[in-house]
Every structure is written in C-alpha cells, then in structure tokens.
Amino acid sequence: MTITQFEQVLSKGENLTVEFKTWIYAKDMRERISLAVDELVAFANAKGGTVYMGVEDDGTVTGCNRYDEQKIMESIYDRTRPALFTEIEVIRYEGKDVLAIKVERDGTTYATSDGRCLKRLGKNSKPYYPDEMSNKYASVQSPDFSGQILADSTIEDINALEIYNLKEKLKIRDPKSSLPELEDMSFLRDLGLIKEDEGVDKLTIAGLLFVGKETAINRLLPQAEVIYLHYSAGNMEEYDSRLDLKQPIISVIDRLTEKIQNTNKIVNVQVGLFRLEVEDFSEKVFQEALLNALSHRDYLNMGAVYVKHYPDRIVIENPGAFPEGVNEKNIITHPSTPRNKLIAETLQRLKYVQRTGQGVDIIFREMISSGKPYPQYHAYNEAVTLTIFSAIDDVNFVKFIASEQDKLQKILPLPELMILRYLTDNKRIILSEVQGLTQLPIAEARKSCNNLVRDGLIGLSGKEYMLTAKVYDAIKSDVEYTQDTVIRYVKAKSLIEEYLQSAEFITNEKIRELCGFTRQQARSTLDRMRSEGILRLEGQGRVARYYRN
C-alpha cells in the first residue's frame, strides 16, 4: 500500500471493510490480539476487511512498537475457529509503524475460539446469531437441525469414497442389510442424507457430516470440528500433540479410535481358566462417548468438540448444554432426546449404535464391569464434559462379575451392577439410596434389589442391603465380612430385646419380619442369643417360641 492510498484510508475513516485499533493505549499484547480477533472474525463473516493497528478511532496515527508479525498471525490463528489466515503489511507513516492486518471473505463462517461469532455491519461489528446463520443452511426448514437442507450444497460436495466406506462397513456390521446394494444416490436418499430442493438434490446437514468432502465441511459447516489434544505424564498442563479434524463422522471415529488404541495398555485379569483383557480405554466406551458428542452437540454453537487424552483419563468437551430435562442425576434413565435426530437415526441404521438413544447406559456398564471409576458428566451453560478413566479400582470385582455372569448365564443389568459396585465400596445401602444411585423409580429400584437377593448376591439386614458371604469371599477379606456379620448381629439383638420388652415371646417368623432376615439368618441369630443365655426355647417346629431369660 502506498502512502497516498493509506492517507485515503485515514481520511475516509472506519467503514464496512476498515477498522482502526489502538496499540499504545492497549494494556498488553493479549488485549491487542483480542481487539484484532473480534474485528477480523466480523470481517471474515461479511465482505473481508483490514484492521489497522496503531491508528486511533479518529484516524490519528500513534503507531506500534515491539511487535512480532509472525507471532501476531499465529495468535490470531490460534484464537479463531476455524483457524483464520491473515496477512500483515507494515506501513511506515510519519516515523511510526502501522500494522495492516487483512482477512479475505471465503464463504466460511468464523468464530472466536471461545465460541463468539460476529459479523460486520457498517462501521461496527455485531453478534452473528444462529437464526441468521440458519438461512444459509436450509431453504426448506426442518424441526431437526441435522435434517435441514444445505441450500448452498451441490452433488460435487459429496465424497464418493466416504459412501463406499459406509457401505463396506455396513456389510460387516449387518450382513443382512440391503442398503449397501443400492446405487450411491439411492443409498444417500434412503438414509435422508440428500433431499430434493426445488428439483435439485442437495445435502442435508447430516449428509454433509457423513459423506461430505473436507472442503465442503469447511465451507458449509466449519464448526463441525473435532480437536484432539494429547498430554504426557510429564506435563499435564500443555499438550504435546494436536490433531484438528474437519472430516465426516465415521472418519473422525476411525482416526481417533486408532490414536487411542495406539497408546492403550492392557491389564490381564485371570478368571478361572480364562484370561480377561481390560484396556486402559475400551474401544466400545470411547466410540460410544464420541458418537454421543457428535450426534448430540449443538451445531449452531461455533465451538469445536475437544478430545483431551491424558495418561489416566480422556475428557470429551461438547458444545451445547444438555437437552431440556436432562441432567447429571437422570442422564442414565432419561428418555432419549437427540438434538440431531437424523444423525442419530443414521448411526443406528449404519449399526454404529444399537438404538437412537444416548448410549450412556452402555458407557456406565462397560466402565463398572471393568472395575473402573464411574464416568463423570459435568454440565455448564454452553457445554457438557464427559470424563472416562483408565485405572482399574478393583480387580477382584472384575473377576467376580465376569465369573458370576458366566455362572448365571446372563448379563447383569446396569442397575444391579451399580448396586453391587456401591456395596463393594460402601458395605450397606438403603432403598432410597438405591433409587438415587440407579436413577430408577422406587418400585424398579426395589425390583433390582430383589433380583440380587434372589441370586444370592446381596441380603437384607433390617432396612439395609449388604453383600452376602459368597460375594465377600470373592471380593473382600474374611476380616471385613466377619466385622460386618458382628455388626449385623448386634443390631438384630438390639431389635429383638426391644421387641421382648412389650411381648412375651418371639418366633423365627417375627424375627425375619423384624430384621429382614432369611430363615437361616434368623435361626443363626436365635442360636447365638441362646448360647449367650439371653433367650430360651420352648416348643419345636412351628410352635417354637423364644422367651427372654
């Protein structure tokens, strides 16, 4: 730019493509970059433009000092989504340096890395709201965002190789499916991935996310990005590897699954004659968690999905709050409310998920049966995070569950697994706690407990459920079981003595009712109280009565 051209810019002032920003009056470099990023994002979402750093609002040139052009470009790149490429020209004017930072419009929608989207309006930058963006997504609106037609899409945006991959994978996952035999366009039409708009086939948003070219995703839905960050044990604060993915959903799943598997360690757990391999991060759990994130994320939020891979855990950060009515306390049992119905249905038809549900129960089941800590969900205003852990808390629990399921010839339901896991750690639980733990209505919580009692895995002592002796034998030490048996006897003795203060005698049946015991537990308690000289027996069989000495 010549001096004459620059002076013309100064004389005309700020407008649709020109913004002046101070340098010397900003408190530090962070503030300068922040000021520039907002305006550059707004320009990129309009007609492009130039931010002149070192010029005040009235056109006075105050200049820039102690700057590094490369670092400025990289900072802008890092603070925008998708990453914004800029050009910087240094203009020397009246002994002062002005940085002209230019950005072009390329049809992509940009946002700041913290999820703010802006657009230039006259000489000011304004928020760019989702309802304004939606016009570029669909000429025929659908209540399901992922089912909307991308008005600017063409058949050229389809990656034929992705169609081939989907068909080949479906042949393996569901050999009986007739979908792979369809011609490509019929295949996409049957899945709802393309729809007709004014006589022309166009991609739906789900279609773009399953079979779109990377260039098309970047142009039409740039926020559909997954960023993988790897952290080493030596530095848990700064990532040592990064992968930015703007690819179709299945390609993202395959790529990141490979990354996780490459670093997975395996613990061998011997169960009888068989050896059970427990991975740091189960492929099933990781894929289910990532599929949930990609199908339930808010695609009008400009943030990316982050997968943060630490040595001991994986954290998946998902843009968008929980769907209405869902929270951390009901996420396992709440009826499925997919934010993007067509994406969820496509995953089901491609046999990547068993149903159009959240799959949260699958994640919990796999983690618990592998002896790992519960997955942790945290909800924020505009995001949800899921943390899954690698460490095995209790190898004996893993052995016991595997052995018991083999013996019973059935897979224990998730609520029953949760109860057993809780009792392994906490020794006792009452029905109201079971209800909160399993997120079930009280009747279903009681049924789960009754099933475990029937299978001989837990017993009822008064109002408290406890692990039975055989479970303690498999999971806990003899000392722990003996201690709990003593405590149970002390409680039962206290209840019986209190009952006999107002009653002449007590029976085995009454003790079972009073203490929640089985017949054998009641008999053992009575025998012990007789041996201690507390009770005496009169009669036998059905007429046996126990009196206080």
C-alpha positions, 0 to 999 in steps of 0.5 A: 500500500502506498502512502497516498492510498493509506492517507485515503484510508485515514481520511475516509475513516472506519467503514464496512471493510476498515477498522482502526485499533489502538496499540499504545493505549492497549494494556498488553499484547493479549488485549491487542490480539483480542481487539484484532480477533473480534474485528477480523472474525466480523470481517471474515463473516461479511465482505473481508476487511483490514484492521489497522493497528496503531491508528486511533478511532479518529484516524490519528496515527500513534503507531506500534512498537515491539511487535512480532508479525509472525507471532501476531498471525499465529495468535490470531490463528490460534484464537479463531475457529476455524483457524483464520489466515491473515496477512500483515503489511507494515506501513511506515507513516510519519516515523511510526509503524502501522500494522495492516492486518487483512482477512479475505471473505471465503464463504466460511463462517468464523468464530472466536475460539471461545465460541463468539461469532460476529459479523460486520455491519457498517462501521461496527461489528455485531453478534452473528446469531444462529437464526441468521446463520440458519438461512444459509443452511436450509431453504426448506426448514426442518424441526431437526437441525441435522435434517435441514437442507444445505441450500448452498450444497451441490452433488460435487460436495459429496465424497464418493469414497466416504459412501463406499466406506459406509457401505463396506462397513455396513456389510460387516456390521449387518450382513443382512442389510440391503442398503449397501446394494443400492446405487450411491444416490439411492443409498444417500436418499434412503438414509435422508442424507440428500433431499430434493430442493426445488428439483435439485438434490442437495445435502442435508446437514447430516449428509454433509457430516457423513459423506461430505468432502473436507472442503465442503465441511469447511465451507458449509459447516466449519464448526463441525470440528473435532480437536484432539489434544494429547498430554504426557505424564510429564506435563499435564498442563500443555499438550504435546500433540494436536490433531484438528479434524474437519472430516465426516463422522465415521472418519473422525471415529476411525482416526481417533479410535486408532490414536487411542488404541495406539497408546492403550495398555492392557491389564490381564485379569485371570478368571478361572481358566480364562484370561480377561483383557481390560484396556486402559480405554475400551474401544466400545466406551470411547466410540460410544462417548464420541458418537454421543458428542457428535450426534448430540452437540449443538451445531449452531454453537461455533465451538469445536468438540475437544478430545483431551487424552491424558495418561489416566483419563480422556475428557470429551468437551461438547458444545451445547448444554444438555437437552431440556430435562436432562441432567447429571442425576437422570442422564442414565434413565432419561428418555432419549432426546437427540438434538440431531435426530437424523444423525442419530437415526443414521448411526443406528441404521449404519449399526454404529449404535444399537438404538437412537438413544444416548448410549450412556447406559452402555458407557456406565456398564462397560466402565463398572464391569471393568472395575473402573471409576464411574464416568463423570458428566459435568454440565455448564451453560454452553457445554457438557464434559464427559470424563472416562478413566483408565485405572482399574479400582478393583480387580477382584470385582472384575473377576467376580462379575465376569465369573458370576455372569458366566455362572448365571448365564446372563448379563447383569443389568446396569442397575444391579451392577451399580448396586453391587459396585456401591456395596463393594465400596460402601458395605450397606445401602438403603432403598432410597439410596438405591433409587438415587444411585440407579436413577430408577423409580422406587418400585424398579429400584426395589425390583433390582434389589430383589433380583440380587437377593434372589441370586444370592448376591446381596441380603437384607439386614433390617432396612439395609442391603449388604453383600452376602458371604459368597460375594465377600469371599470373592471380593473382600477379606474374611476380616471385613465380612466377619466385622460386618456379620458382628455388626449385623448381629448386634443390631438384630439383638438390639431389635429383638430385646426391644421387641421382648420388652412389650411381648412375651415371646418371639418366633423365627417368623417375627424375627425375619419380619423384624430384621429382614432376615432369611430363615437361616439368618434368623435361626443363626441369630436365635442360636447365638442369643441362646448360647449367650443365655439371653433367650430360651426355647420352648416348643419345636417346629412351628410352635417354637417360641423364644422367651427372654431369660 
